[in-house]
Amino acid sequence: MARIAVIGAGMGAMAAAARLAVAGHRVVVYERTETYGGAVRRFERDGFGFDTGPGLLTLPAVYRDLFVKTGKEPLEDRVELVQVDPSSRHVFADGREVALPNATRAGVVAALDEALGAGTGERWGDFLVRARETWDRTRRPLLEEPLWPNWQVLAGKEPYPAVPHKRLLRTRRAGTLAEIGAWELRDERLSALLAGHALAHGLDPRTAPASAAVLPYMEHAFGTWYVRGGIRELARAVYERCVKRRVEFVFGAEVTRIVDEDGRAAGVELADGTVAEADHVVADVDPVRLRALTERPLDGEDDVRADPEAVTAARFTVLLALRGAPEPGAAHRTVVHPAEPEREWDFLAAPGGDEPPVPTVTVLRPDDPALRPDDGHESAVLSAAVPTRAAWDDGRTAARYTELLLEAAGRAIPGLRDRLLWHEVRAPGAGEAETGARAGAVPAPSFAAGEGRFLHPANSTRLPGLHRVGGWSHPGGGLPHAGMSGALVAGLIVEGPQFRGSQ
């Protein structure tokens, strides 16, 4: 039985802890805050409840597998999973709207043709077929297996089967999501639909590789799911599974150093000077903090590195307490697209100027009795991707962005201003306080191509005994990816470097 010290109680860390405990190891989780879940938090006030991190789940199979592998009680016995239908409603700048049904290609094609004109559905449907091929090519190396030692193979050739496009007397193929939109979808609304998936992860569609087409495909193929009571209930279920498997949690315990003895991770030192010895250390922290904890390089020149300046996007969130019940048929998720999308992309890439642009705004309206004081009220969450480098501390930028989100949400929620009781603003600094990530930055999933800029560091490090887990390591950010990182780290510790992923 090995002693395992886990730094952080995020979803990836808890997924690893539960699996390692079942394998017979003694696992202790050290969390600097007073609760578990990482970015999966809840805010409560006056009987209203809000998910302040992810609000929906894709690929629930990742967490079903976690519960199957760590006990006889399945996930559905601990939480109620609800498939969201429609998967999303989209409000475009030209006033058109479309509601996309969940996990049905024929239904999506028909909905797009009816709302946006004949042919649009077929173009999107054909794109999904190509996106599926990308998923099939990259699923195992970028989600189900430890990062290959020869990761450069993933960094080179673009796996998305782009359609040849005649441009300036040359045949070109799309290499980014923006080029897919312009050359293959050929409709501003469809381009906005595609770009929204990148923006949800803080990615600029002009630089996001075409292989990021797997994002809309994952939603289409595996559905969009909600956890009754909020996604925080998923974190609770994973935490309780850890406790049931005798994982020990120490809250309010900040790790200040990873103990290095004879060139191997040998434990952790806490802020009060206590040293907890361990045979393995698993770190669910961002790369800047991990570097400070080790005080030594963890990667060589030939390794994928986590550039501390590479992840520059966070979430700006506004929580709404509304009087009155939602209107019949209200969509759980509505995405409101701006008239000038490239201004938003410019702002993400290089924040500045006196007037921030209108962003792409996601409006979540769960219609969940657990998140409101009674049936005469409603809770809603507005969010948009924003640059971490904007001047959020001056108050003026945050106030202006709040107005932009409220204005956009008014196109999704009838009578919003009259129904608004109060709102709570969560600028990027709130995410930093909860997760420890610099400026509340949010990592995206790993993608192929792009010269390796969209890959995350391997779960193993060059310090024996130290492993990375969570969104800042392979396979990247997002709930399913965090859960898979836990499975990969557990496999590497239990089976050793020869571990090649789930079968």
BELCOR-V326252 format. One record per pair of residues at least 12 apart in sequence whose C-alpha atoms are under 7 Angstrom apart, sorted by sequence separation. I is the first residue (numbers start at 1). J is the second residue. If there is no record, write none. Layout:
# BELCOR-V326252
i & j
I & J
I & J
This chain:
# BELCOR-V326252
i & j
40 & 52
41 & 53
88 & 100
99 & 111
109 & 121
162 & 174
257 & 269
266 & 278
267 & 279
428 & 440
470 & 482
40 & 53
86 & 99
87 & 100
98 & 111
108 & 121
109 & 122
255 & 268
256 & 269
266 & 279
344 & 357
488 & 501
39 & 53
40 & 54
86 & 100
87 & 101
98 & 112
255 & 269
256 & 270
266 & 280
267 & 281
343 & 357
344 & 358
365 & 379
459 & 473
86 & 101
87 & 102
255 & 270
256 & 271
265 & 280
344 & 359
365 & 380
458 & 473
459 & 474
470 & 485
85 & 101
86 & 102
109 & 125
254 & 270
255 & 271
265 & 281
364 & 380
365 & 381
456 & 472
457 & 473
458 & 474
469 & 485
85 & 102
98 & 115
253 & 270
254 & 271
363 & 380
364 & 381
456 & 473
457 & 474
469 & 486
84 & 102
97 & 115
165 & 183
177 & 195
197 & 215
363 & 381
364 & 382
456 & 474
96 & 115
197 & 216
287 & 306
363 & 382
456 & 475
9 & 29
105 & 125
288 & 308
338 & 358
362 & 382
363 & 383
456 & 476
469 & 489
4 & 25
8 & 29
163 & 184
287 & 308
338 & 359
361 & 382
362 & 383
3 & 25
4 & 26
5 & 27
6 & 28
7 & 29
8 & 30
9 & 31
137 & 159
338 & 360
361 & 383
362 & 384
467 & 489
1 & 24
2 & 25
3 & 26
4 & 27
5 & 28
6 & 29
7 & 30
8 & 31
337 & 360
361 & 384
382 & 405
1 & 25
2 & 26
3 & 27
4 & 28
5 & 29
6 & 30
7 & 31
336 & 360
337 & 361
360 & 384
1 & 26
134 & 159
336 & 361
359 & 384
10 & 36
11 & 37
134 & 160
335 & 361
336 & 362
9 & 36
10 & 37
11 & 38
178 & 205
335 & 362
9 & 37
10 & 38
177 & 205
178 & 206
334 & 362
335 & 363
443 & 471
446 & 474
9 & 38
131 & 160
176 & 205
177 & 206
333 & 362
334 & 363
398 & 427
443 & 472
446 & 475
130 & 160
176 & 206
333 & 363
334 & 364
445 & 475
446 & 476
459 & 489
130 & 161
176 & 207
177 & 208
333 & 364
445 & 476
176 & 208
177 & 209
332 & 364
333 & 365
444 & 476
445 & 477
176 & 209
177 & 210
332 & 365
443 & 476
444 & 477
445 & 478
175 & 209
176 & 210
332 & 366
443 & 477
444 & 478
175 & 210
258 & 293
392 & 427
174 & 210
257 & 293
258 & 294
351 & 387
445 & 481
256 & 293
257 & 294
348 & 386
351 & 389
352 & 390
348 & 387
351 & 390
388 & 428
361 & 405
358 & 404
363 & 409
361 & 408
22 & 70
160 & 210
325 & 375
15 & 66
19 & 70
160 & 211
325 & 376
388 & 439
18 & 70
159 & 211
324 & 376
325 & 377
326 & 378
158 & 211
323 & 376
324 & 377
325 & 378
388 & 441
323 & 377
324 & 378
322 & 377
323 & 378
322 & 378
321 & 378
322 & 379
321 & 379
320 & 379
321 & 380
320 & 380
124 & 185
319 & 380
320 & 381
123 & 185
319 & 381
318 & 381
319 & 382
317 & 381
318 & 382
317 & 382
318 & 383
317 & 383
316 & 383
317 & 384
315 & 383
316 & 384
315 & 384
316 & 385
315 & 385
316 & 386
314 & 385
315 & 386
313 & 385
314 & 386
336 & 408
313 & 386
314 & 387
313 & 387
314 & 388
312 & 387
313 & 388
312 & 388
134 & 211
334 & 412
135 & 214
134 & 214
131 & 213
131 & 214
318 & 402
132 & 217
131 & 217
128 & 217
324 & 419
323 & 419
92 & 189
322 & 419
323 & 420
322 & 420
323 & 421
321 & 420
322 & 421
320 & 420
321 & 421
321 & 422
320 & 422
321 & 423
320 & 423
319 & 423
320 & 424
318 & 423
319 & 424
318 & 424
319 & 425
318 & 425
317 & 425
318 & 426
317 & 426
316 & 426
317 & 427
202 & 313
316 & 427
202 & 314
316 & 428
315 & 428
314 & 428
104 & 220
103 & 220
102 & 220
103 & 221
103 & 222
103 & 223
102 & 223
102 & 224
314 & 440
314 & 441
313 & 441
314 & 442
312 & 441
313 & 442
311 & 441
311 & 443
87 & 224
229 & 368
83 & 223
84 & 224
228 & 368
83 & 224
84 & 225
204 & 345
229 & 370
83 & 225
84 & 226
229 & 371
82 & 225
83 & 226
81 & 225
82 & 226
81 & 226
82 & 227
192 & 337
81 & 227
82 & 228
80 & 227
81 & 228
79 & 227
80 & 228
306 & 456
286 & 437
304 & 455
305 & 456
306 & 457
304 & 456
305 & 457
304 & 457
79 & 233
79 & 234
78 & 237
58 & 219
299 & 461
59 & 222
298 & 461
299 & 462
58 & 222
196 & 360
298 & 462
58 & 223
298 & 463
58 & 224
57 & 224
58 & 225
56 & 224
57 & 225
56 & 225
57 & 226
56 & 226
56 & 231
55 & 231
54 & 231
51 & 230
51 & 231
51 & 232
202 & 385
281 & 465
282 & 466
283 & 467
284 & 468
200 & 385
280 & 465
281 & 466
282 & 467
283 & 468
284 & 469
287 & 472
199 & 385
279 & 465
280 & 466
281 & 467
282 & 468
283 & 469
284 & 470
286 & 472
282 & 469
42 & 232
41 & 232
40 & 232
40 & 235
37 & 235
265 & 463
264 & 463
265 & 464
263 & 463
264 & 464
265 & 465
264 & 465
265 & 466
35 & 251
34 & 251
33 & 251
34 & 252
28 & 247
29 & 248
30 & 249
31 & 250
32 & 251
33 & 252
27 & 247
28 & 248
29 & 249
30 & 250
31 & 251
32 & 252
27 & 248
28 & 249
29 & 250
30 & 251
31 & 252
32 & 253
31 & 253
32 & 254
18 & 241
22 & 245
30 & 253
31 & 254
11 & 235
14 & 238
18 & 242
21 & 245
30 & 254
14 & 239
17 & 242
21 & 246
21 & 247
18 & 245
14 & 242
18 & 247
17 & 247
212 & 447
211 & 447
211 & 448
209 & 449
209 & 450
89 & 331
88 & 331
201 & 444
89 & 333
90 & 334
91 & 335
92 & 336
93 & 337
86 & 331
88 & 333
89 & 334
90 & 335
91 & 336
92 & 337
93 & 338
88 & 334
89 & 335
90 & 336
91 & 337
93 & 339
84 & 332
5 & 267
50 & 319
13 & 284
5 & 278
48 & 321
4 & 278
10 & 284
3 & 278
4 & 279
5 & 280
6 & 281
7 & 282
8 & 283
3 & 279
4 & 280
5 & 281
6 & 282
7 & 283
8 & 284
2 & 279
3 & 280
4 & 281
5 & 282
6 & 283
7 & 284
8 & 285
158 & 448
158 & 449
157 & 449
155 & 448
156 & 449
154 & 448
155 & 449
156 & 450
154 & 449
155 & 450
156 & 451
155 & 451
155 & 452
152 & 452
142 & 446
147 & 458
146 & 458
146 & 459
50 & 371
49 & 371
48 & 371
49 & 372
48 & 372
47 & 372
48 & 373
47 & 373
147 & 474
50 & 379
49 & 379
48 & 379
50 & 381
143 & 475
142 & 475
143 & 481
144 & 484
143 & 484
146 & 488
145 & 488
146 & 500
145 & 500
146 & 501
145 & 501
144 & 501
145 & 502
144 & 502
39 & 434
38 & 434
39 & 435
38 & 435
62 & 480
63 & 483
59 & 480
62 & 483
57 & 479
58 & 480
62 & 484
13 & 469
12 & 469
13 & 470
12 & 470
11 & 470
15 & 483
12 & 482
16 & 486
20 & 490
11 & 482
12 & 483
15 & 486
16 & 487
19 & 490
11 & 483
15 & 487
12 & 485
13 & 486
16 & 489
12 & 486
16 & 490
